């Protein structure tokens, strides 16, 4: 819940000679009634009311001020007393969209002027996971009908989040659909962002068929082998999104369709729609392949250690070859591994593609940042006896001051150490490993922890 800070400010009295006596008396009474010293009097005489002249919000652009004012019942023209202002401020703090809510009110001849200063709390896009009975628009309309501020996001907690969950539950109840609605903060597929995923538990929705609108996907042997990740399992748009990222998109990218588009899966109940809906769902994923790209060449810059011929050989593409995005990524990786083998642990490739849609070609300009060449520093061993350490040191091939070979290091961690102790009493389950490069000395220490 947001931190709520209450405060009150009062305008100083204006000169009585510049306004009628009755108006001066009315303003002074408002100042008295809403002042901190009026609490005891108000308690004895009952609640004192006044009309709201204005409600202002600052510190956040998440929602329009009139929307926030309406959601807490403090619209201009509303007649309120002090306790109602406090209750509305409490409600604003409990919505969940703000981590801090500061407020104050100022009584004047026009009425009460209320000022809120807000600090935004984290909020996230919403994901409606397994509600095939409704369109997203129907669910969003139900969320708007709650009276909560709505902009397509949900707070991590608070009555705003609770109201959204209850609104979706209300849609299910109206259709006599059993199940409990829950909201869960999860990572968005293919992104570092988080989303608020709403789903209904207690249903038995099952995907009985998964098809694609494009023939390439429909006939792809690799995709056919992984359909059981979806078919026969519970219906989930979240799971389908992961399937698109991990399987469908690579199937097209590997065949040169670098700009293929995948729309939201379309779910339909199996059977006669005029009869009660079954729990079986048929899903189709719309696919637009777009242009198939072929290799248009590459221009290198920044390289010193490796020449263009060596770089091209590691990348492995020939003229007009279909651009397999998986192969291309493997080529970039092969280049950085070759640099690391020569001690350049921080080398990186900065490729920039240029697409010629008319010819169906993609060419690259790639800048190489080679960085520092590192040499072997200290070898630090933990988890071994002195005898085992001596045995390992006799096998280790990188002497201090040698150009560091990262390929040798990785092979040693994965295979070499196990071979050393294969027929010895030394046993370990894994090797914790860490490289500590020092740019000042241009050396790298190797830390191996046998566990």
Secondary structure as GFF3:
##gff-version 3
##sequence-region A 1 451
A	DSSP	beta_strand	3	6	.	.	.	ID=ss1
A	DSSP	three_ten_helix	16	18	.	.	.	ID=ss2
A	DSSP	alpha_helix	21	33	.	.	.	ID=ss3
A	DSSP	three_ten_helix	36	38	.	.	.	ID=ss4
A	DSSP	alpha_helix	39	45	.	.	.	ID=ss5
A	DSSP	beta_strand	49	58	.	.	.	ID=ss6
A	DSSP	alpha_helix	65	71	.	.	.	ID=ss7
A	DSSP	beta_strand	79	81	.	.	.	ID=ss8
A	DSSP	alpha_helix	82	94	.	.	.	ID=ss9
A	DSSP	beta_strand	98	108	.	.	.	ID=ss10
A	DSSP	beta_strand	111	120	.	.	.	ID=ss11
A	DSSP	beta_strand	123	128	.	.	.	ID=ss12
A	DSSP	alpha_helix	136	144	.	.	.	ID=ss13
A	DSSP	beta_strand	153	155	.	.	.	ID=ss14
A	DSSP	alpha_helix	159	174	.	.	.	ID=ss15
A	DSSP	beta_strand	180	187	.	.	.	ID=ss16
A	DSSP	beta_strand	194	201	.	.	.	ID=ss17
A	DSSP	beta_strand	206	212	.	.	.	ID=ss18
A	DSSP	alpha_helix	215	219	.	.	.	ID=ss19
A	DSSP	alpha_helix	221	225	.	.	.	ID=ss20
A	DSSP	three_ten_helix	227	229	.	.	.	ID=ss21
A	DSSP	alpha_helix	237	243	.	.	.	ID=ss22
A	DSSP	pi_helix	244	248	.	.	.	ID=ss23
A	DSSP	alpha_helix	249	253	.	.	.	ID=ss24
A	DSSP	beta_strand	261	262	.	.	.	ID=ss25
A	DSSP	beta_strand	266	269	.	.	.	ID=ss26
A	DSSP	beta_strand	280	285	.	.	.	ID=ss27
A	DSSP	beta_strand	287	288	.	.	.	ID=ss28
A	DSSP	beta_strand	294	301	.	.	.	ID=ss29
A	DSSP	alpha_helix	308	315	.	.	.	ID=ss30
A	DSSP	alpha_helix	325	341	.	.	.	ID=ss31
A	DSSP	beta_strand	348	356	.	.	.	ID=ss32
A	DSSP	beta_strand	361	369	.	.	.	ID=ss33
A	DSSP	beta_strand	375	382	.	.	.	ID=ss34
A	DSSP	alpha_helix	386	395	.	.	.	ID=ss35
A	DSSP	alpha_helix	406	411	.	.	.	ID=ss36
A	DSSP	pi_helix	412	416	.	.	.	ID=ss37
A	DSSP	alpha_helix	417	420	.	.	.	ID=ss38
A	DSSP	beta_strand	431	438	.	.	.	ID=ss39
A	DSSP	beta_strand	443	450	.	.	.	ID=ss40
###
